[in-house]
Structures are given as C-alpha cells and as structure tokens.
Amino acid sequence: MEEITKVAVDAMGGDNAPFEIVKGAVEAVQENSKIKVYLVGKQDAVEAELSKYTYDKQRIEVVNATEIIETAEPPVMAIRKKKDSSIVVALNLVKDGTCDAFVSAGSSGAVLVGGQLIVGRIKGVERPPLAPLIPTEKGVSLLIDCGANVDARPSHLVQFAKMGSVYMESVMGVDKPKVAIVNIGAEEEKGNALVKETFPLLKNCPEINFIGSIEARDIPSGYADVIVCEAFAGNIILKLYEGVGATLIKMVKQGMMGSLRSKIGALLVKPALKKTLKGFSLEEHGGAPLLGLNGLVVKTHGSSKSIEIKNSVLQCVTFKEQNINEKIREKVILKD
C-alpha cells in the first residue's frame, strides 16, 4: 500500500482565495494519487468552490476555520489572537501529526512566525530560512534565504548552506551541489562585513561544495546550485527575477505581434518558445519551503494561481519521501 502525504492547505490565504487555492488542491490530487489535502478555511466558501469539480472525495477534506489573518496584521499578535484562523488551524494540523506539510499563499509574516511558534524549529537550527527554487539556464537553483532573516549572522548563513545542500541533493537529485555566497565581486576580500566574515567559514566547511562568491548577473546562468545570502538581498534578487521575467515575456509577445512577418515567425517558433518560457517561470517550481522546522511549511506567492498551489502541494511528497527533516538533523545539526 502506497504511503499518503497529507497536506494542510490554507484555503483563505492570498489574493485569489479561495477559488484558485481550491482549484490547485483539486489538480494536485488528480495528478498524484499519493496525496490527501486538508483544505482549511471557511467551510461554506470552500465547499462551494469544491462543488465545481469532480474529484476523489476521500482525498480532499474540509477543515473549518472561521477567521482569516490579513496581510497587514502584525504577525505575532495575529497568530496569538486568531486561534481559529486558517493559518493557525492548519499549522496545528502539522504540529499534532495529522498532516505532514502546510501550504499557504497568505500573510508571509504570519506563516513565518506561526511556523516557528507552532510547528517549531528542529533542535539546533538557529534560524529557519525560506528557500525557493529559481529557474536558470541549467535547470534550477535554490535561493536561501529569500525573506525570513533580514539580519542574519555568519553562523546562520553556514547553516543555510548546509540545509540548502541537503535539499538540492535529496529533493532535486544534484550530486555535490555547488554552493556560492552572493557578493558584489568574485574576489574573496570583497563584500560587506557579513559576507567577509562568512566566506572563510563556508570555505572551511567540509560538508558543502563551496565554490566562492557569485554576482547577481551569474545567478540566471546556473553557476551555483545553492545561492546563499541573508533575506534582504535574497528578497531583492527574487523580486527582480520575477519582474524582469514578466517584462521580458511581455516584450517578446509584443514584438511577435508587431508585423505580419513577425506574426508568421511567431507561429513557427511558438511551440519551442512556449516550452522555454514555461521552464523559466517561477510558478512552475512551487513555493518556498521554510527549512529547519519539525514539519514542512511552504510559502507561495500572495498572487498564486492554481498551478503554483498545485506544484507547492506536489513538492511536499518528495520532501516527505526523502525524509528531509531527518537528513537536516543528521547532516547539519549533529555535525555542528
């Protein structure tokens, strides 16, 4: 009998809740028979959306939660006061072992705070980082951290590098993933105080395959498999990635429709171009896992459509099957 991965999904989180969230959950269980989804949110609204689809009723369960944490709310206060919010109820499903993972497009702050306060950190993890997969010329790279720790210390970045290596090796199948630290130049003596202090620690860390510094322009080429930085720089890199990607796609489409000749050419290259652009879309790679917790917490974009919700749910299966948390305990914490 195949093992089922149980995923709690915040049905009320994000700009497109609950319709895109519910749609993504349905698509996930239709694509993979090893998933059961617990849709957490206002029961009437969630069930109304579910009624639009045909799916295996045994593999989607609705869990009622009467409150919603809004994006503008102070995260700590919201987590403590709104005990019946979709985020808090769903995180408690992970904490008590009912579910293996949690996926949300809701308040980033609430997800980060709730993940640490409710699910809890693995003993020995100093700071859990958010680590999205970003598309590159060679496939994908892991950007760690992109939003959880804007004031990280060198010891935090070393743990990020170790956790990122475990993730890329176990989930993505990359042998000896190449690790680089974000910097303003390739030379070892360059960088701010944090980078200068962290560089020799990474250089002398036997558990990782450290290749030195990486400049932002080299990230899309796939120069490194694990890109280490504190969250301030990481979030800027991620947002610029998203903006440039969306703008380029828009400009390519406009260029192809500019004349009769370009329209004919567009018809000829459309299949290959569509495949290429799809591979370079962030939504194709799911959400960002918050690594180093006792259970899996995945944060997706607030504007997520069903495809990103689906892919975020699907990535939870690999995370569980590869036993990432236990590997983090063994390879990151016990060796520190």
C-alpha positions as CSV (number, residue, x, y, z in Angstrom):
1,M,0.0,0.0,0.0
2,E,1.4,3.4,-1.0
3,E,2.1,5.9,1.7
4,I,0.0,9.0,1.6
5,T,1.4,12.5,2.1
6,K,-1.1,14.7,4.0
7,V,-1.0,18.4,3.2
8,A,-2.9,21.1,5.0
9,V,-3.7,24.0,2.6
10,D,-4.7,27.5,3.7
11,A,-7.8,27.9,1.6
12,M,-8.3,31.5,2.6
13,G,-4.8,32.9,2.1
14,G,-3.7,35.0,-0.9
15,D,-5.2,37.4,-3.4
16,N,-7.1,34.6,-5.2
17,A,-8.5,32.7,-2.3
18,P,-10.5,30.5,-2.2
19,F,-11.1,29.8,-5.9
20,E,-7.5,29.4,-7.1
21,I,-6.4,27.6,-3.9
22,V,-9.2,25.1,-4.1
23,K,-8.6,24.6,-7.9
24,G,-4.9,23.9,-7.2
25,A,-5.7,21.4,-4.5
26,V,-8.0,19.5,-6.8
27,E,-5.4,19.5,-9.6
28,A,-2.8,18.2,-7.1
29,V,-4.9,15.2,-6.0
30,Q,-5.9,14.5,-9.6
31,E,-2.2,14.4,-10.7
32,N,-0.8,12.4,-7.8
33,S,-2.6,9.5,-6.0
34,K,-0.2,9.7,-3.0
35,I,-1.7,13.0,-1.7
36,K,-4.5,13.9,0.6
37,V,-5.3,17.6,1.0
38,Y,-7.0,19.2,4.1
39,L,-8.5,22.5,2.9
40,V,-8.6,24.8,5.9
41,G,-10.9,27.8,5.8
42,K,-14.5,28.9,6.0
43,Q,-16.4,25.7,5.3
44,D,-19.3,27.1,3.3
45,A,-17.0,29.1,0.9
46,V,-14.6,26.2,0.4
47,E,-17.3,23.6,-0.2
48,A,-19.0,26.0,-2.7
49,E,-15.7,26.0,-4.7
50,L,-15.2,22.3,-4.4
51,S,-18.7,21.7,-5.8
52,K,-17.4,22.9,-9.2
53,Y,-15.1,20.0,-9.6
54,T,-15.1,16.2,-9.9
55,Y,-12.5,14.6,-7.7
56,D,-12.0,11.7,-5.3
57,K,-13.9,12.8,-2.2
58,Q,-11.7,10.6,0.0
59,R,-8.7,12.6,-0.8
60,I,-9.9,16.1,0.0
61,E,-11.2,17.0,3.4
62,V,-12.5,20.4,4.5
63,V,-11.5,21.7,8.0
64,N,-13.5,24.7,9.2
65,A,-11.7,27.8,10.3
66,T,-13.7,30.9,11.0
67,E,-11.0,33.6,10.9
68,I,-8.6,35.0,8.4
69,I,-5.2,36.7,9.1
70,E,-4.9,39.6,6.7
71,T,-1.6,40.7,5.2
72,A,-1.4,44.0,7.0
73,E,-1.9,42.5,10.5
74,P,1.1,42.3,12.9
75,P,2.1,38.6,12.6
76,V,2.9,37.7,16.2
77,M,-0.3,39.3,17.5
78,A,-2.4,37.7,14.8
79,I,-1.0,34.2,15.4
80,R,-1.7,34.6,19.2
81,K,-5.1,36.2,19.0
82,K,-6.7,34.5,15.9
83,K,-6.6,30.9,17.2
84,D,-9.3,29.9,14.7
85,S,-7.7,31.4,11.6
86,S,-6.9,29.2,8.6
87,I,-3.2,29.6,9.1
88,V,-3.2,28.7,12.8
89,V,-5.6,25.8,12.4
90,A,-3.6,24.4,9.5
91,L,-0.3,24.7,11.3
92,N,-1.7,22.9,14.3
93,L,-2.6,20.0,12.0
94,V,1.1,19.7,11.2
95,K,2.1,20.1,14.8
96,D,-0.2,17.3,16.1
97,G,0.9,15.0,13.3
98,T,-2.4,14.9,11.4
99,C,-0.6,16.4,8.3
100,D,2.9,16.2,7.0
101,A,3.0,19.7,5.5
102,F,1.4,23.1,5.2
103,V,1.0,25.3,2.1
104,S,-0.2,28.9,2.2
105,A,-0.3,31.9,-0.1
106,G,-1.4,34.1,2.9
107,S,0.5,36.5,5.1
108,S,4.2,35.9,4.8
109,G,4.8,37.2,8.3
110,A,2.1,35.1,9.9
111,V,3.4,31.9,8.1
112,L,7.0,32.6,9.2
113,V,6.0,33.4,12.8
114,G,3.4,30.6,13.0
115,G,5.8,28.0,11.5
116,Q,8.3,28.7,14.3
117,L,5.9,29.2,17.2
118,I,3.5,26.4,16.4
119,V,5.4,23.8,14.3
120,G,8.7,24.6,16.0
121,R,12.3,24.6,14.9
122,I,14.4,21.4,14.7
123,K,16.6,21.5,17.8
124,G,19.9,23.1,16.9
125,V,18.6,25.1,13.9
126,E,19.4,28.8,14.7
127,R,17.1,30.4,12.1
128,P,14.8,28.7,9.5
129,P,15.3,30.2,6.0
130,L,12.9,30.5,3.1
131,A,14.3,28.7,0.1
132,P,12.6,28.9,-3.3
133,L,13.8,27.2,-6.4
134,I,14.5,29.7,-9.1
135,P,14.8,28.8,-12.8
136,T,18.2,29.0,-14.5
137,E,19.8,28.2,-17.8
138,K,20.8,24.8,-16.4
139,G,17.6,24.0,-14.6
140,V,17.0,25.4,-11.1
141,S,19.0,26.8,-8.2
142,L,18.0,27.2,-4.6
143,L,17.9,30.8,-3.2
144,I,18.4,30.7,0.5
145,D,17.3,32.9,2.3
146,C,14.7,35.0,0.4
147,G,12.6,36.5,3.2
148,A,12.8,35.1,6.7
149,N,16.0,36.5,8.2
150,V,17.0,40.1,7.2
151,D,19.6,40.4,9.9
152,A,21.4,37.1,9.7
153,R,24.7,36.2,11.3
154,P,27.6,34.2,9.7
155,S,26.6,31.1,11.6
156,H,23.1,31.4,10.2
157,L,24.4,31.5,6.6
158,V,26.6,28.5,7.2
159,Q,23.5,26.5,8.3
160,F,21.6,27.8,5.3
161,A,24.4,26.5,3.1
162,K,24.2,23.1,4.7
163,M,20.4,22.8,4.6
164,G,20.3,24.0,1.0
165,S,22.9,21.4,0.0
166,V,20.8,18.7,1.7
167,Y,17.7,19.9,-0.1
168,M,19.2,20.1,-3.6
169,E,20.9,16.7,-3.2
170,S,17.8,14.9,-1.8
171,V,14.9,16.6,-3.5
172,M,16.4,17.7,-6.8
173,G,19.0,14.9,-7.2
174,V,22.0,17.1,-7.6
175,D,25.3,15.4,-6.8
176,K,27.6,17.5,-4.6
177,P,25.6,20.8,-5.2
178,K,27.8,23.8,-5.8
179,V,27.3,26.4,-3.1
180,A,28.1,30.1,-3.6
181,I,27.6,33.3,-1.5
182,V,26.0,36.4,-3.0
183,N,28.6,39.1,-3.3
184,I,29.5,42.3,-5.3
185,G,32.5,40.7,-6.8
186,A,34.3,37.3,-7.2
187,E,37.3,38.2,-5.1
188,E,37.4,36.8,-1.5
189,E,38.3,40.2,0.0
190,K,35.1,41.9,-1.4
191,G,31.8,42.3,0.3
192,N,30.2,43.8,3.4
193,A,31.1,42.7,6.9
194,L,28.7,39.8,6.9
195,V,30.0,38.3,3.6
196,K,33.6,38.8,4.6
197,E,33.1,37.0,7.9
198,T,31.0,34.2,6.4
199,F,33.2,33.5,3.4
200,P,36.1,31.7,5.3
201,L,33.6,29.7,7.4
202,L,32.0,28.4,4.2
203,K,35.4,27.8,2.6
204,N,36.5,25.6,5.5
205,C,33.2,23.8,5.8
206,P,33.8,20.1,4.8
207,E,30.0,19.3,4.5
208,I,29.5,21.5,1.5
209,N,30.9,22.0,-2.0
210,F,31.7,25.7,-1.7
211,I,32.8,27.5,-4.9
212,G,33.2,31.1,-3.7
213,S,31.2,34.2,-4.4
214,I,28.5,34.7,-7.0
215,E,27.5,38.0,-8.5
216,A,23.8,38.6,-9.3
217,R,24.4,38.6,-13.0
218,D,25.7,35.0,-12.8
219,I,22.7,33.6,-11.0
220,P,20.5,33.0,-14.1
221,S,23.3,31.0,-15.8
222,G,23.1,28.3,-13.1
223,Y,26.7,28.9,-12.0
224,A,25.7,27.7,-8.5
225,D,23.1,25.2,-7.2
226,V,22.8,26.8,-3.8
227,I,22.8,30.6,-3.6
228,V,23.4,31.7,0.0
229,C,22.5,35.2,1.3
230,E,20.6,37.0,4.1
231,A,17.0,37.7,3.4
232,F,17.3,41.4,2.5
233,A,19.5,40.6,-0.6
234,G,17.6,37.4,-1.3
235,N,14.2,39.0,-1.4
236,I,15.6,41.7,-3.8
237,I,17.0,39.1,-6.1
238,L,13.8,37.1,-6.1
239,K,11.6,40.2,-6.8
240,L,13.9,41.4,-9.5
241,Y,13.8,37.9,-11.1
242,E,10.0,38.0,-11.1
243,G,9.8,41.5,-12.6
244,V,12.4,41.0,-15.3
245,G,10.9,37.6,-16.3
246,A,7.4,39.1,-16.6
247,T,8.6,42.1,-18.5
248,L,10.7,40.0,-21.0
249,I,7.8,37.7,-21.7
250,K,5.5,40.7,-22.3
251,M,8.0,42.3,-24.6
252,V,8.6,39.1,-26.6
253,K,4.9,38.7,-27.1
254,Q,4.5,42.4,-28.2
255,G,7.5,42.0,-30.6
256,M,6.0,39.0,-32.2
257,M,2.7,40.7,-32.9
258,G,4.3,43.8,-34.4
259,S,4.0,43.0,-38.1
260,L,2.7,40.3,-40.5
261,R,6.2,38.9,-40.9
262,S,6.7,38.6,-37.1
263,K,3.3,37.0,-36.7
264,I,4.2,34.3,-39.2
265,G,7.6,33.8,-37.5
266,A,5.8,33.6,-34.1
267,L,3.6,30.7,-35.4
268,L,6.8,28.8,-36.4
269,V,8.6,29.3,-33.1
270,K,5.6,29.2,-30.7
271,P,6.0,25.5,-29.6
272,A,9.7,25.9,-28.7
273,L,9.3,29.4,-27.2
274,K,6.3,28.2,-25.1
275,K,8.4,25.4,-23.7
276,T,11.3,27.7,-22.9
277,L,9.2,30.3,-21.2
278,K,7.4,27.7,-19.2
279,G,10.7,26.4,-17.8
280,F,11.7,29.9,-16.8
281,S,8.5,30.6,-14.9
282,L,8.8,30.7,-11.1
283,E,5.3,29.4,-10.6
284,E,6.3,26.1,-12.3
285,H,8.6,25.3,-9.3
286,G,6.2,25.5,-6.4
287,G,6.6,27.6,-3.3
288,A,9.4,28.3,-0.9
289,P,9.9,25.8,1.9
290,L,10.8,27.1,5.4
291,L,13.6,24.7,6.1
292,G,14.7,23.6,9.6
293,L,11.2,23.1,11.2
294,N,9.8,20.0,12.7
295,G,7.3,19.8,9.8
296,L,7.2,21.2,6.3
297,V,5.9,24.7,5.8
298,V,5.7,26.1,2.3
299,K,5.0,29.7,1.4
300,T,3.7,30.6,-2.0
301,H,3.2,34.0,-3.6
302,G,0.3,36.0,-2.5
303,S,-0.8,36.2,-6.1
304,S,-0.6,32.5,-6.7
305,K,-2.8,30.9,-9.3
306,S,-3.8,27.2,-9.2
307,I,-0.7,26.0,-10.9
308,E,1.6,27.3,-8.2
309,I,-0.7,25.9,-5.5
310,K,-0.7,22.5,-7.2
311,N,3.1,22.4,-7.6
312,S,3.6,23.5,-4.0
313,V,1.4,20.6,-2.8
314,L,3.2,18.2,-5.1
315,Q,6.7,19.1,-3.8
316,C,5.6,18.1,-0.3
317,V,5.5,14.5,-1.5
318,T,9.2,14.5,-2.4
319,F,10.1,16.3,0.8
320,K,8.4,13.6,2.9
321,E,9.7,10.7,0.8
322,Q,13.2,11.9,1.1
323,N,12.9,12.5,4.8
324,I,14.5,15.9,4.6
325,N,14.0,16.9,8.2
326,E,15.9,13.8,9.4
327,K,18.7,14.5,7.0
328,I,18.9,18.1,8.2
329,R,19.2,16.7,11.8
330,E,21.9,14.2,10.8
331,K,24.0,16.2,8.3
332,V,23.5,19.8,9.6
333,I,22.7,19.8,13.3
334,L,24.6,16.8,14.6
335,K,27.8,17.8,12.9
336,D,27.7,21.3,14.1
